[in-house]
Amino acid sequence: MSGVSDGRLRWLLRRGMKELDVVMERYYAGRFEAAPAAEKAEFLRLVTLAEDPDIWAWMMGYAEVPAEYVAIIEQLRLYR
C-alpha cells in the first residue's frame, strides 16, 4: 500500500468534516481492499494532498474535479 500502514491510513481518513469522515470510512470498508493498485494510489494522493473543502466540493459537484482525481471522486460518490 505504497508504504502507508493501515493505522496511518485510517488516521488520514479522519477528516475535518464529519460528512467526509463517513464517506471516506464507507469507501475504505467497502472498496479499498479490492480496488486496483492505481485506484489505491489515487486515493492515497487524495487523502494526503487535497483539502477537505475541495474534496467535498468535487464530490457534491460544486466544483470541477481535477483530472488526477476524477476516477477516485467517482468512486467516493458511490459511498455518499
Phi and psi in degrees as GROMACS dihedral restraints (atoms count N, CA, C in turn):
[ dihedral_restraints ]
;  ai    aj    ak    al  type     phi  dphi    fc
    3     4     5     6     1    54.8    20    10
    4     5     6     7     1    34.6    20    10
    6     7     8     9     1    77.7    20    10
    7     8     9    10     1     5.2    20    10
    9    10    11    12     1  -100.7    20    10
   10    11    12    13     1   123.0    20    10
   12    13    14    15     1   -72.2    20    10
   13    14    15    16     1   159.7    20    10
   15    16    17    18     1   -59.5    20    10
   16    17    18    19     1   -41.3    20    10
   18    19    20    21     1   -63.3    20    10
   19    20    21    22     1   -43.0    20    10
   21    22    23    24     1   -64.3    20    10
   22    23    24    25     1   -42.7    20    10
   24    25    26    27     1   -63.8    20    10
   25    26    27    28     1   -44.1    20    10
   27    28    29    30     1   -60.0    20    10
   28    29    30    31     1   -36.8    20    10
   30    31    32    33     1   -65.7    20    10
   31    32    33    34     1   -40.1    20    10
   33    34    35    36     1   -65.2    20    10
   34    35    36    37     1   -25.7    20    10
   36    37    38    39     1   -72.7    20    10
   37    38    39    40     1   -16.5    20    10
   39    40    41    42     1   -81.0    20    10
   40    41    42    43     1    97.1    20    10
   42    43    44    45     1   -90.0    20    10
   43    44    45    46     1  -179.9    20    10
   45    46    47    48     1   -83.7    20    10
   46    47    48    49     1    -6.4    20    10
   48    49    50    51     1  -120.5    20    10
   49    50    51    52     1   127.6    20    10
   51    52    53    54     1   -57.3    20    10
   52    53    54    55     1   -39.3    20    10
   54    55    56    57     1   -59.6    20    10
   55    56    57    58     1   -41.2    20    10
   57    58    59    60     1   -70.2    20    10
   58    59    60    61     1   -36.8    20    10
   60    61    62    63     1   -53.6    20    10
   61    62    63    64     1   -47.5    20    10
   63    64    65    66     1   -62.8    20    10
   64    65    66    67     1   -48.5    20    10
   66    67    68    69     1   -63.2    20    10
   67    68    69    70     1   -46.2    20    10
   69    70    71    72     1   -62.9    20    10
   70    71    72    73     1   -42.5    20    10
   72    73    74    75     1   -65.2    20    10
   73    74    75    76     1   -41.5    20    10
   75    76    77    78     1   -62.3    20    10
   76    77    78    79     1   -45.5    20    10
   78    79    80    81     1   -60.9    20    10
   79    80    81    82     1   -48.1    20    10
   81    82    83    84     1   -59.7    20    10
   82    83    84    85     1   -45.1    20    10
   84    85    86    87     1   -71.6    20    10
   85    86    87    88     1   -35.1    20    10
   87    88    89    90     1   -97.1    20    10
   88    89    90    91     1   -18.0    20    10
   90    91    92    93     1  -135.7    20    10
   91    92    93    94     1   -36.1    20    10
   93    94    95    96     1   -54.6    20    10
   94    95    96    97     1   -47.6    20    10
   96    97    98    99     1   -59.0    20    10
   97    98    99   100     1   -39.3    20    10
   99   100   101   102     1   -90.2    20    10
  100   101   102   103     1    -4.9    20    10
  102   103   104   105     1   -67.5    20    10
  103   104   105   106     1   149.4    20    10
  105   106   107   108     1   -62.9    20    10
  106   107   108   109     1   157.0    20    10
  108   109   110   111     1   -56.5    20    10
  109   110   111   112     1   -39.8    20    10
  111   112   113   114     1   -63.9    20    10
  112   113   114   115     1   -38.6    20    10
  114   115   116   117     1   -67.8    20    10
  115   116   117   118     1   -41.3    20    10
  117   118   119   120     1   -60.0    20    10
  118   119   120   121     1   -43.6    20    10
  120   121   122   123     1   -63.7    20    10
  121   122   123   124     1   -40.5    20    10
  123   124   125   126     1   -64.7    20    10
  124   125   126   127     1   -41.0    20    10
  126   127   128   129     1   -62.8    20    10
  127   128   129   130     1   -43.9    20    10
  129   130   131   132     1   -62.1    20    10
  130   131   132   133     1   -41.0    20    10
  132   133   134   135     1   -61.8    20    10
  133   134   135   136     1   -43.2    20    10
  135   136   137   138     1   -59.9    20    10
  136   137   138   139     1   -51.2    20    10
  138   139   140   141     1   -72.5    20    10
  139   140   141   142     1   -19.4    20    10
  141   142   143   144     1   -96.3    20    10
  142   143   144   145     1   -25.6    20    10
  144   145   146   147     1  -111.7    20    10
  145   146   147   148     1   -31.2    20    10
  147   148   149   150     1   -86.9    20    10
  148   149   150   151     1   149.4    20    10
  150   151   152   153     1   -87.3    20    10
  151   152   153   154     1   148.0    20    10
  153   154   155   156     1   -54.0    20    10
  154   155   156   157     1   -48.8    20    10
  156   157   158   159     1   -60.4    20    10
  157   158   159   160     1   -33.9    20    10
  159   160   161   162     1   -68.4    20    10
  160   161   162   163     1   -47.3    20    10
  162   163   164   165     1   -57.8    20    10
  163   164   165   166     1   -45.4    20    10
  165   166   167   168     1   -62.1    20    10
  166   167   168   169     1   -46.4    20    10
  168   169   170   171     1   -61.0    20    10
  169   170   171   172     1   -40.4    20    10
  171   172   173   174     1   -66.9    20    10
  172   173   174   175     1   -44.5    20    10
  174   175   176   177     1   -64.1    20    10
  175   176   177   178     1   -36.8    20    10
  177   178   179   180     1   -87.1    20    10
  178   179   180   181     1    -5.7    20    10
  180   181   182   183     1    81.2    20    10
  181   182   183   184     1    17.3    20    10
  183   184   185   186     1   -81.0    20    10
  184   185   186   187     1   -18.8    20    10
  186   187   188   189     1  -143.4    20    10
  187   188   189   190     1   153.8    20    10
  189   190   191   192     1   -69.1    20    10
  190   191   192   193     1   135.1    20    10
  192   193   194   195     1   -80.8    20    10
  193   194   195   196     1   128.5    20    10
  195   196   197   198     1   -59.3    20    10
  196   197   198   199     1   146.0    20    10
  198   199   200   201     1   -52.5    20    10
  199   200   201   202     1   -37.1    20    10
  201   202   203   204     1   -71.0    20    10
  202   203   204   205     1   -11.6    20    10
  204   205   206   207     1  -117.1    20    10
  205   206   207   208     1     3.3    20    10
  207   208   209   210     1   -56.1    20    10
  208   209   210   211     1   -50.7    20    10
  210   211   212   213     1   -64.1    20    10
  211   212   213   214     1   -42.3    20    10
  213   214   215   216     1   -73.4    20    10
  214   215   216   217     1   -34.6    20    10
  216   217   218   219     1   -65.3    20    10
  217   218   219   220     1   -38.6    20    10
  219   220   221   222     1   -59.7    20    10
  220   221   222   223     1   -42.0    20    10
  222   223   224   225     1   -66.0    20    10
  223   224   225   226     1   -44.3    20    10
  225   226   227   228     1   -62.4    20    10
  226   227   228   229     1   -35.0    20    10
  228   229   230   231     1   -60.2    20    10
  229   230   231   232     1   -26.8    20    10
  231   232   233   234     1   -69.7    20    10
  232   233   234   235     1   -17.2    20    10
  234   235   236   237     1  -109.7    20    10
  235   236   237   238     1    14.1    20    10
